[in-house]
Amino acid sequence: MTDLTLLDVTAAAAALRAGDCTASELLQAYLARIDQYEPRLNAFITLTAAAAETQAQAADTRLRAGRPLSPLDGVPVALKDNIDVAGVVTSNGMQRHVVAAADAPAAHRLRAAGAVLLGKLNLHEGALGATTDNPHHGRTHNPWAHDHTPGGSSGGSGAAVAARLCAAALGTDTLGSVRVPAAYCGVAGLKATTGLISTRGVMPLSFGLDHVGPLARSVRDLALLTTVLAGFDPASPESLPAPDSWTAGGGAPQSPAGLRIGVLANFAVGETTPAASDGFAAALQRLRRLGAEIVELALPGYEPGRMRLAGVLISEAEAAFALGEELQTSPEMASAAFRDMVAFGRDAPAWKLVRAQRALAEAGVACRALFDEVDLLASPTTPQAAFRFDAPVPDSQADFTALANIARCPAVSLPSGLTPDGLPLGLQLMAPPFAEARLLGAAAAFEADAALALTPPAYA
């Protein structure tokens, strides 16, 4: 039998419906890879194999009866360990041992769609950082180079999808924490429109900037998963109803011919490695060849580094509010470095917090106005490829991704090639709010034209 883990979510779902394999066989294929590769990758914090086997058996019963719950029925998915799954500890990347009483809405929607929940994935401590060098659960290694970071904070999600330890994964994204590991690990990742996917049941970092988002091996998978995950949650203050006409699209390529794609001069100010610059230039050339018009424009007054720092300050302050009681009663659950960051936000003067919030709000308005001139915005996902764990951590990792969180816009990262050293590069595309179908259609067209088959050599 063909290695079932080579199938993306969409193809695996089709194979299950056609009877070419069973959900139990698909699960066992992933469990075999986890058994083989997890000891050296360290992507999981908790593996729920027994529960997953029960879920797969139930999916097989439905599939045999011709009554699948959704196209996702029987497909194995894992979740970042700051998202509640009923009966499973939510560590938040800390020494935190709280068993979730109920599924987060995102987990509930996956379960209601018949997805097989494989377990909980490693992350940067408290979701506040971008290396996933976790002091409590160990570092997660990049499947492309084990001495390199997979990114973060959803590093376990990116690494697990790239190494084919699950068909797809959920991460969370506050300033880029789905898209950074997607770029570093050579997979696709989506931060949807703010409020489209409920963040209730997720350990908060920043209530206004947090998102739940899928990571997968194809853009069409992102569309399928987003369709399952999206929905208004009246119990969540951050949730927003989508327009009646909203759709994620079917994930099929939609030619970007005639689209105006903006490139921000603001992003040329910081330090971007030659490999990332060259990769982005090649990606823009591909978009031109596909018929898109590339438009250079600027966002007045926007300084990526300054805005990223404003977002970090707000995150630290809101994390202090969300975690303050737990950290006070159980300080040992977090590292001293994490406690220091949270204390910095807790103790920041109110005027600094208001200034940061106002700067983010004004930048968001200005960014959304750009979509009166262009259909999409394009940038490298990150200014660099993955770096070694023993190298200095670049401050700029989220400089390009943060804008989508600030502006409340959907943004996707998809593989765009490899550096000369053989590490993945990511292209980021951003669209106006609730334009996921446009965004993912153009991304799928780029993906189809590039025809990249990115597989980490050690995990082929």
Secondary structure, 3 states (H helix, E strand, C coil): CCCHHHCCHHHHHHHHHHCCCCHHHHHHHHHHHHHHHHHHHCCEEEECHHHHHHHHHHHHHHHHCCCCCCCCCCCEEEEECCECCCCCEECCCCCCCEECCCCCHHHHHHHHCCCEEEEEECCCHHHCCCCCEECCCEECCECCECCECCCCCCHHHHHHHHCCCCCEEEEECCCCCCHHHHHHHCCEEEECCCCCCCCCCECCCCCCCCCEEEEECCHHHHHHHHHHHCCCCCCCCCCCCCCCCCCCCCCCCCCCCCCEEEEEHHHHCCCCCHHHHHHHHHHHHHHHHCCCEEEEECCCCCCHHHHHHHHHHHHHHHHHHHHHHHHHHCHHHCCHHHHHHHHHHHHCCHHHHHHHHHHHHHHHHHHHHHHHCCCEEEEECCCCCCCECCCCCCCCCCCCCHHHHHHCCCEEEEEEEECCCCCEEEEEEECCCCCHHHHHHHHHHHHHHHCCCCCCHHHC
